[in-house]
Amino acid sequence: MKVLTVARMREVDRRTIELGIPGIVLMENAAHRVVEFLAEEFAPLAAQRIVVLCGKGNNGGDGLAIARQLHTRFSPSSLQVVLAAEPGSLRGDAAENLKMAKACGLAVQAEITPAMRTATLVVDALLGTGLEGPAAGRMLEMIREINSGFRLAQVVAVDIPSGLPGDSAFPSGEFVRAAATVTFTSPKLAHALPPNCDHVGKLRVAPIGSPPELIESWIELLEPRHFRHLLAPRSRGAHKGDFGHVLIAGGAAGKTGAAAMAGMAALRAGAGLVTVACAESNFTALAPELMTEPFPGVPQGKDAVAIGPGLGTTPEAVALVRRAFAEWDQPMVVDADGLNALAGQDFRAGNALRVLTPHPGEMARLTGRSGGDILQDRLGVARAFAHDRGVCLVLKGQRSLIAFPDGRVWINPTGTPAMATAGSGDILTGLIAGLLAQFPGEPDAVVAAAVYLHGLAGEIGARSRGEKCLVATDLLEFLPAAIHEALH
């Protein structure tokens, strides 16, 4: 699903209108989609006490159309409409919808009255995605009224909770606390990226008539359709040699578990064979399904490599990473100490695929920037780094980002704070490597599958174990359920 900036969304609307679909029709379609959502979530609407709060722009016009449709189609037990602007300030389609609302018998009021506070459902149509800076004046008063004055009501926002900016900026002021949001055509950055995505409640993305070919963006919200074909059943005559051989390079003294978890994750991802290269004295600590060998020179017969989990930062380990990154031909996942070995180097991937999986602290070391800088502009940092270094970058965290060398960025919607536990990143590294060994020609789908399923397994595990009790190896236990959910 494409994710649009506010400017791009305006352009889509403009071009849709130029193609012959009037703005008033788009507004009416938007109102239909909101009313359909309300009817699904809050049935029967005839029993609800509803207040619709409208601003003066297109968002307010949507609200007026929603109120009219509620009135004519459902006749709620109570329906009140508040226009938080002078009627004469409305222009264009919003002004036309005010006329139609009044023509069908709706009383449009200027203030919230005490009787309205018993509402069971509030529709927030005050401010849209184009807000720049904090809400102020009358709109700020209305936002505060919604948050504190309707104690019995569920709040549904039109397009975005009022007060939130539509792009990826952090909230700069007060905003409506919505239980749900219905947005149109495509999600905007605020719906897809933290911290604003935490404030929209249940999100519904609804089409309103814009032709699909107009919805272009280098940002996408990751969905199972990106990788579902990788999960298809295997041939009945398949054998382990058909599914690739992964090398995990890591596991220094005291850190063998990291390499073992990555190796087991590669097997759980479906790799036919996995070898862990680590200090020989640590062989006995690994799982019996894993083969072992000393740290390699140039790996022979391996289809994918993961380097870094538990590797350590000795001069020998650093030299191994830098040599492997520059010289080995296999697709490679670099994580943990592998990333530390590359930090400060002016490296660039050659013809072989390189997937880097840093958390924000590791990303700060790779870029020479502060952790605060990374968190303030994760999207921009990830995109620029992937392009400049020719790598596929997985910037981990809430809503992990997958950035590709060609400038595309996919936003992963799965995951949970329960995954903030030692070893979670090693599991992801192994999943990517295990899938790369099987599908070397589809790196985009491979990384998407690993990241999405990793987060989804965490969500399923957290529901079973709780946020505090989930450990990294639990992710492998819940991986089959995540695959099943992604397939269905």
N, C-alpha and C positions, 0 to 999 in steps of 0.2 A: 504494500500500500504506500503510495507516494506521500511524502510529508512536505508541505508547502510553507514557504515564508509568507508573511502577510502581504508583502509586495507582489509575490507571485500569485497569490490568491486573488488580489485585485485585478491582475492582468487576465486571469482565467475568466473572471466575471465580465470584464470589459469585452473580451473577445467572444464570449458566449452571446452577449447582447448584440454584438456586431453581426453574428451569424444568424440573427433573427429571432432569438428568444428574449422577449422584453424583460426588463428588470422586475416589473410587477409580477410576472409569471414565476421568476426565480424566487421571489419573496413568498408568493403563495405556496410554491412547492416546499420551501423551507418550513413554512407554518404547518403544512400537512405532515411533514416528517416528524416535527416535534409533537404534534397532536397524536400521531400514531404511537410514538414512544410513550406518551402519557397514558394512552388507552391500554397499552400492554402492561405497563408497570404499576398503574394505580387504579385498575378497574375495581368497581364500576365508577367511571368519572361522574356519573349523575349523582353519586353520593358524596362527592368531594366538595369542600369549600375552598375555592381557588381565588388567588390574587395574582394578577399579571402586572408586573412593574415594567414600564416602558421608558426608554430614553428618546432622544430626539433624532438619532441617526437611523441607519438601516436596521440596526439591531432592534430599536424601538418599533420600527415598521413591522419587523417580523413578529414582535410581541403583540401588536394590535391585530395582525392577521390571525395569530394563534387564538387570541381572545374571541374574535369573531367566529372562528371555526368551532371553538368549544361551545359557544353560545348556540350556534345553529345546529350543531350535530349531537350534542350531548346534554344540553340544558342542565348544567351542574346545579346542585341545591343552592349554591351561592357562587357568584362570579363577579369579582370586582376588578376594575381596570384603573390603574394609576399612571398618569402621564407626568413624568418628572421633568417637564419642560413646558414652555409656553407653546400653545397650539400653533401659533403663527410662526414659530421657529422651525417647524417641520417642513421639509422640502421633498419634492419628487414623489417617489413611491411610498415613502413613509407618510406624507401628507395625504396621499390618496387612500391609504389604508385607514387613516383616522376618519376620513369622510365615510368610508364603507362601514366602519365599526359603529359610528353614530347612526348611520342609515338603517342598520339592522336592530336598533333599539338598545345598544349598549351605552350605559352612562360612563363616561370617562372622567375620572376625578383627578384632582390636583394633589391631594394629600392622602397619606395613610391614616385611616380613622381607627379608633379603638375597636370597633366591631370587626375590622379586618383581621385583627390579631388572633382570632380563633381559626384562621385558615388552616387547612390540612395540606395544602399544596401551594407553593409559591413558584411562579415562573419569572426568572430573572432575565429581562431583556433590556437592561439599562445601557450597558457599554459593550462594544464588540471587541474584536481582536486588534483593532487599529489603535488602541490606547497608547499614548506616549507619556510616560511619567505617571506619577501617582494620581489617583482619583482625588478630586477636590470639590468643594462647594456642595451644591445640591446632590450631586451624585455620591459623594462621600457620605453624606447624611443618609441617603437611601441604602447604601451598602451596610452601614451600621444598623439601620432599621431591620434589614433582612436578617442580619446575623444575631440580633438580640431580641427582636420584637415578635418573632413568629415561632414560639416555642413548641407548637404542636405540628409544625409544617415540615414536609420534605421540600427541598429547594432544587429545582431543575434549571440549569443555566442554558440560555440560547447562545450557541457558538462558543462561548467561553464565560466562566464566572466573571462578573463585572469587577474591574480593578486589576485583573491580571493582564500583562502584556501578551500579545499573541506570538511574539518571537521568543527566543530562548533566554531572554534576560531574566534575572531573578526578580521576584516581586519587589516593587519599590514603594508600595504603600498597602493600604488595607484592601481586601478583596472579599467577595462573597464566598461563603463556605457552602459549596454545592454538594448535594448527594449524587447528582448526575449532570452530565452535559451532553447536549446534542449539537454536534458541529456538522458542517456541510461540505460536500465534495471530497475533501481530504482532511486528515488531521493537520494541524499547524504545529510549529515547533513546540509551542507551549503545551500542547496535548501529549507530545511524545517524549520530551526531555525533562529530567528533574532540574530544579525542584518543582516547577509549575505543574508537571504531570501528576504530582501527588495531590493537587488541589482541585482537580476537575471531577472527582468522583467517578462513577460509572460512565464510560464514554461510549456514545453511539455516533458513528460516522455515517451520514445519510446523503445519498445522491439527490441533486435537485435539478438536473437537466444539462449540466455542462458536458460537452462531448469528451470522452475519455482521452482523445488524442491531444487535447489542450492541457491535460494534467501532467506536466513534465517537471521533473525535479531530480537532482542528484542525491536526494535523501529519501530513504525508504524505511518504513516500519517492517521489520522482519516478520515473516509469516511462514507456516509450514509449507506453503506452495513453493517456496524457494528451494526446498531440499527434499520434499516428500518422495520423489522418485528414487532417492538413494536407499530408501527403506523397503524397497520392493522385495518380495520373497526370492530366495536363492534357487538356483537350479537344483533339481533333485540329485544330480550327479556331481555336485560341487565337492571340492576337497580343500584342505587348508592352504595348499599352494596357490589357489585361485584368489586369495584374499590378502596377499601382501605380507611382507616381513618388515616389522618396525624395529628400529634401534633406538633405545633410550640411553642417552649418555648423561650420567649423573651418579648420585649416591656416594658422596664422600663419607668418610668415617663420621658416624653420628647422624647422618642424614640419609641413610639407606631407604627409609620409609618413603621419602619423596619420589625416588626413582621407582620404587615398587608400586606406589599408587598410580603413577603415570603409566607404568607397564600394564597393570591390571585394567586401567581405563582403556588402553589401546585394544586389549583383548575383548573387553566388553563392547567396544565399538564395532567389533567384528573382524579385526585383523586376524589373519591365519596364524602368524608367528610373531613373537615379541622377544627380543634379546635386550637385556639390560647390561650396559657396559659400566662397571664401577670397580672400586678397589677390590681385589680378589678376596681379601679377608672378610668382606661383607656379603659374599655370595649366599651364605646360609640364612641371611635375614630375609631373603626375597621369597615370594610366593612360589609354590612348586610348578605352576603353569609357565613360569618365566624362565627362559634360557639366559645364561650369563656369559660374559667374556671380559677380559681386561679392557681398559680404555683403548679405543681403536686408533689406528693410523688412518687409513682411508677405508671406510666400510665397504665390504664386498657383499653382494647379494641382498642388500637392504633396499626396500622400496620407499621408505620415509624415515626421517630422523627427528627425534625430539631431544634437544640439548639444554641442560641447565638445571633440572630439578635435583636439588641436593648436591650440586656439582662442587660447590666450594669456590673460593676465590684465590687459591694458590696461583703462583705464576704459571705453573704447568696447566692448570684448568683454564686460566685466561687465554693462554696461548692456543690451547685446543679449540676453544670457541672461535677465536678469531680466524684460525686456519680453516676450521670446518665451514664457517660462514662464507669465506671467500672461495674455497676450493672444492668442496664436496658438491656433487651433482644432484643429490637426492633432494626432494622437497623437504624443508626443514622448519620445525617449530622451535622458537627460541623463547625461553622463559626463565624467570628467577635469576640464578647466578649467571646464566647465559646472557641475560640482558645487562647485568652488571659488568660483564666482561666487554660488552660492546659500548658501554657508556663512555662518552668523551672521544669516541672514534668517529672519523668522517667516513662512515661506511655507506655503501649503496649495494643493493642486491644486483646480481648479474642476471643471467638467463634462468637460473634455477629459482623456484618459488621459495620465498622466505616469509614465514608468518611469525610476527612478534606479538607477545601477549602480556604487556605490562599492566600493572595497577598504577594508579596516579603517582605514587612515590617513585616507581621505576621509570615512569614516563618523564618525570621531572629530571631524573639523572640522565636519561637519554637525550633530552633536549637542552639541558643546562638551565632550565627555568625553574621557578619555585612551584611547589605543590599547589599553592593558591592560584597561580596563573593557570595551571592545568585545569583546575576545577572550575574556574571562571569561564573558560572557553574550550571545553573538551572537544566539541565538534570541530572547531577551527583548527585546533592543535593536531588532532588525529588526522584530519584530511590533509593538512599541509605536510605532516611528517610522512605519511604513506606515499604521497606524490613525490616528495623530494628524495626519499630513500628507495623508492621502487619496491616497497614491501607491502604485504597485507598486514594491517595493524589491528589487533583486538585490544582496545582500551577498556580494561575491566572496571567494574563498578556498577552502581545503580544505572540501569539502562546502558549496558555495555555497548560500545560502538565498534563496528567493523568497517575500517576504512581501506579502500583499494587504491592502487597506484593511479588509476584513471580518474580519480576524484569522486567516485561514488562513496556514500556512507550509508550503512544499514544500522538501524537502531534496534537493539534486541529488547523486547518487552517482558521477557521472563526473568525470574530471579527473586530472591528474598534475602532479608538480612540474616536469615539462618545460615547462609552460605559464608558468612564472615567468620571462617574457622580455618585452622591450619590444614593445608593440603588441598583445599578446594581448587586452587589454581593448578596444582599438579594433575588433578583429575581432568580438568579442561585440556591441558596440554596433551595428555594421553588420548583423549577423545579425538582431538584434531588429527594427531599423528595416525591413529588407527584408521580413521576414515580416509586420510590422504593415501595410505598404503593401498586401499581398495579402489579409490576413485581419483587417481592422480591427474586425470584430465578435467576434473570439475572442482577446482580449488574454491571457487566462490560458494558453491553449494555445500561443500565439505565444511568450511569454516562456519557457515550459517547453521548447519545442522548441529555441529558440536556446541556452539554457543547457545543456541535456542534450547536444545535438549538438556544441556547442563543446568541452565536456569530453571527449566520446567521440572526436572528431577528434584531440584532443590525445593520448589514450591510444593510438590507432592510429598516430599519427605517432611517438610515443615508441618504440613497438615497432620501427619502421622506422629512425628516425634516432638513437635514444638520447635520454636525458634532457637531456644537455648540448648537443646539436646542433640541437634543434628550434628554429625561429624562427617568429614569428607568422604569416607568410604561408604557412608549411607547413600551418597549420590549414585553409586553403582548399583545398589540394591533397588533404587527407585527408577533407574534408567529404563527398564522395560515398560513400566507404566507410562513414562513420558513418551516413549516411542509410540505406544498404543494410542495415547491421546493425540499426538501429532498426526497420526495416520487417519484418525476418525474425527 
